Amino acid sequence: MPARYARRRLGIAAAAGALLSFAALFQAPAASAALPTPVSAATARTYLASLPVATEDRTGYNRDLFPHWITVSGTCNTRETVLKRDGSNVVTDSSCYATSGSWYSPYDGATWTAASDVDIDHLVPLAEAWDSGADSWTTSRRQAFANDLTRPQLLAVTDDVNQAKGDKDPAEWMPARTAYHCTYVRAWVQVKYYYGLSVDSAEKSALQNRLAAC
């Protein structure tokens, strides 16, 4: 191959690579890529129909009754494990603390580059679980719930958004991004179904309406 054609081919390849890299910078991240995929809307509707309806009772609730952020592997606890799972290009130190990376919050569409700006949300809040039946659980079961990496229960999100959500259920709070509503309610119902938790009447109605739109 003549040298001028080889140089031209290399130049074209380099330009194409640069174009792809440039485009990747502006590509929207997958909103729910890190969260374990929830059951389908149809399955969630079936699950919801079988959940008992009961009035919530928060008597005796204490967050410490749900041991959370337990050690998962080596020096990494549950929070740090989710930060690594949900982030991009996450670098950690010897203590498993995230020193750099980026995190996309599917609740509000914000991207953060400091782990301190990110909370790990219990999608079904601990207090909500207590109200719905976890008050009768053993400590080990409450620990399993608070650190569940298998079900769609833990997710890295903007800290202020997580704090605004607090202990609210879907009748009281939903993510600002409507595009995430279907994923959110499917996950909510799956977690409640798996753990045998109840729903109150307003919560059930809100979930039915959201799932009908999925």
QUIWOFEN-V380607 format. One record per residue. PSI is psi in degrees with one decimal (* if undefined). Layout:
PSI  PSI
//
This chain:
130.5  148.5  -37.3  -32.2  -36.0  -44.0  -38.9  -41.4  -41.7  -38.5  -41.2  -43.1  -41.7  -41.1  -41.3  -40.8  -41.4  -39.2  -42.5  -40.5  -41.3  -43.3  -36.0  -29.6  -29.8  5.0  129.8  135.0  156.5  121.8  -31.4  24.9  -34.4  -32.1  132.5  130.9  123.9  167.6  163.9  164.9  -39.2  -44.2  -40.0  -38.4  -39.2  -45.1  -46.6  -39.8  -25.3  -8.0  135.9  145.0  125.3  153.5  137.6  146.7  112.2  8.2  127.1  2.3  137.4  127.2  -31.7  -13.0  -8.1  86.9  118.2  162.9  51.7  163.4  130.1  -48.0  130.0  -120.8  4.6  126.1  -175.5  -43.5  -48.4  -33.0  -41.4  -37.5  -41.5  -39.8  -42.4  -12.6  173.7  134.1  43.5  128.6  132.6  156.3  -171.7  -17.4  4.3  13.0  133.1  113.9  -20.0  167.1  -174.5  148.9  126.6  124.9  110.7  -12.8  -38.0  -3.7  10.8  151.0  134.3  148.6  7.6  127.9  -25.0  -16.4  2.0  134.7  156.3  111.5  132.4  106.1  -51.4  108.4  155.7  -42.5  -37.6  -39.9  -42.2  -46.5  -25.2  6.4  -16.0  -10.3  -19.5  1.7  163.2  161.7  -37.5  -36.0  -38.4  -35.0  -42.8  -40.9  -45.1  -14.2  25.0  109.4  -2.8  -45.3  163.8  69.1  -23.7  133.4  134.9  123.6  168.3  130.8  -43.2  -35.9  -42.3  -39.8  -33.6  -35.2  -45.3  -127.2  18.7  147.1  176.3  -12.2  -17.6  -21.5  138.8  154.3  147.7  -34.4  108.3  -24.8  -17.4  -4.5  -43.3  -45.6  -42.2  -49.0  -32.2  -43.4  -43.6  -50.1  -40.4  -44.4  -45.3  -39.3  -45.8  -41.2  3.6  35.6  157.4  172.8  152.1  171.5  -40.2  -40.7  -45.6  -43.0  -42.9  -41.9  -41.1  -44.4  -42.1  -42.9  -31.7  -26.5  -4.5  *
//
